[in-house]
């Protein structure tokens, strides 16, 4: 049996510096030495990932409500 959640988190941690859960099914990935950020909604039950934001750390800092972005 394929376990999407374990695969995704293992793969994500191998490719990026860190992944933080910020609530409301949203995860923030720090990429390239924290120069870039990616916000994604991850539905482990449905095995889907929806990317909400990809950009520089400076642009990420301007987001007011990450949990609902």
C-alpha positions as CSV (number, residue, x, y, z in Angstrom):
1,X,0.0,0.0,0.0
2,X,1.3,3.4,-1.0
3,X,1.4,6.0,1.9
4,X,1.1,9.4,0.2
5,X,1.6,11.4,3.5
6,X,4.9,9.6,4.4
7,X,6.2,9.9,0.8
8,X,5.4,13.6,0.5
9,X,6.9,14.6,3.8
10,X,10.0,12.5,3.2
11,X,10.5,13.8,-0.3
12,X,9.8,17.4,0.8
13,X,12.3,17.3,3.6
14,X,15.0,15.9,1.2
15,X,14.5,18.8,-1.3
16,X,14.0,21.9,0.9
17,X,15.5,23.3,4.1
18,X,12.3,23.0,6.1
19,X,8.6,22.6,6.0
20,X,6.3,24.2,8.6
21,X,2.6,23.5,9.2
22,X,0.8,26.9,9.6
23,X,-2.7,25.7,10.1
24,X,-5.8,25.2,7.9
25,X,-4.0,22.4,5.9
26,X,-1.4,24.9,4.8
27,X,2.3,24.2,4.7
28,X,5.2,26.6,4.1
29,X,8.3,25.3,2.4
30,X,11.6,27.2,2.7
31,X,13.5,26.8,-0.5
32,X,17.1,27.6,-1.4
33,X,18.5,28.6,1.9
34,X,15.3,30.4,2.9
35,X,15.5,32.7,-0.1
36,X,12.2,31.5,-1.5
37,X,8.9,30.3,0.1
38,X,6.1,28.1,-1.2
39,X,2.7,27.9,0.4
40,X,0.7,24.8,-0.4
41,X,-2.6,23.3,0.8
42,X,-2.1,19.6,1.2
43,X,-4.9,17.2,1.4
44,X,-3.4,13.9,2.5
45,X,-6.7,12.0,2.3
46,X,-7.3,13.1,-1.3
47,X,-3.6,12.9,-2.1
48,X,-3.6,16.4,-3.7
49,X,-1.4,19.4,-3.3
50,X,-2.6,22.9,-4.3
51,X,0.2,25.6,-4.5
52,X,-1.1,29.0,-3.3
53,X,2.2,31.0,-3.5
54,X,5.7,30.8,-4.8
55,X,8.0,33.8,-4.3
56,X,10.8,35.5,-2.5
57,X,11.0,35.6,1.2
58,X,10.4,39.4,1.0
59,X,7.2,38.9,-0.9
60,X,6.1,36.2,1.5
61,X,6.6,38.6,4.5
62,X,4.0,40.9,2.9
63,X,1.2,38.2,3.2
64,X,-1.1,39.2,6.1
65,X,-2.9,36.0,6.7
66,X,-0.9,32.9,5.7
67,X,-3.6,30.5,7.0
68,X,-6.1,31.8,4.6
69,X,-3.9,32.9,1.7
